[in-house]
Amino acid sequence: MSEERALATVELLGALAYGQLRAFETTVRAVTCAPDARRMDRVAEFSIHEHASYRVLRDHLVSLTDLGGAVMDRQKPLFDAFFDHAPIDDWVGACTFFAVGLPMAADFARELAPALEPETAMIVVGALADRGPFEEFAREELREHLAAEDEREQIKHAVGELLGRALTGFQAGIGDTDALGVLLQEAEDAPDTSGDELVKRMAMKVLENHRRRMHELGLEDLVE
């Protein structure tokens, strides 16, 4: 692995690890939003899964660098801006976040994986894209609220806010570092295609998956 690729991998892992730490913290906050003990227990169980995923990412990061904490701290402003505004004020908002916000991170992990070393790819996908049962639970909960017009509008607004903040954070992140472009360009082995262009292609794939998810929920018409 080239030094440039190694540094880019460490920087990306730092971002993913800190983002996962905030995902765990946000999930814990959502426990008290659940309307009954059964649902509170389900979210609490998921928070344990989220913390385990964070630890796997963190441990892999510190196996690659002695500056793991510093690398994570560098990511705080971007991820804090997203998670501090997560709609965890009530159960509908929490379910929206779990059914829409976290799956975008899973899509990103799957698109990123081919550009990573095999061990790192396996860890990243396992940590961020292994939320299937809980995502389905959140979607089913959300569908129950979509029938009410006032709650439907609340959900649509929350989805728009989540997507907007995710895109803003992504754009700020790629403007701050070329780590993602470096990894994608080396993996593609396409010297005539810029890292910026490959990053844009990746972002479009993640957005396509988001749109399909919204279509399945009945929140957006799908036009191919």
Sequence and secondary structure as in RCSB ss.txt:
>XXXX:A:sequence
MSEERALATVELLGALAYGQLRAFETTVRAVTCAPDARRMDRVAEFSIHEHASYRVLRDHLVSLTDLGGAVMDRQ
KPLFDAFFDHAPIDDWVGACTFFAVGLPMAADFARELAPALEPETAMIVVGALADRGPFEEFAREELREHLAAED
EREQIKHAVGELLGRALTGFQAGIGDTDALGVLLQEAEDAPDTSGDELVKRMAMKVLENHRRRMHELGLEDLVE
>XXXX:A:secstr
  HHHHHHHHHHHHHHHHHHHHHHHHHHHHGGGSSSHHHHHHHHHHHHHHHHHHHHHHHHHHHH TTHHHHHHTT
HHHHHHHHTT  TTSHHHHHHIIIIIHHHHHHHHHHHGGGS HHHHHHHHHHHS  HHHHHHHHHHHHHHHTSHH
HHHHHHHHHHHHHHHHHHHHHHHHHH  HHHHHHHHHHT TTS HHHHHHHHHHHHHHHHHHHHHHHTSS    
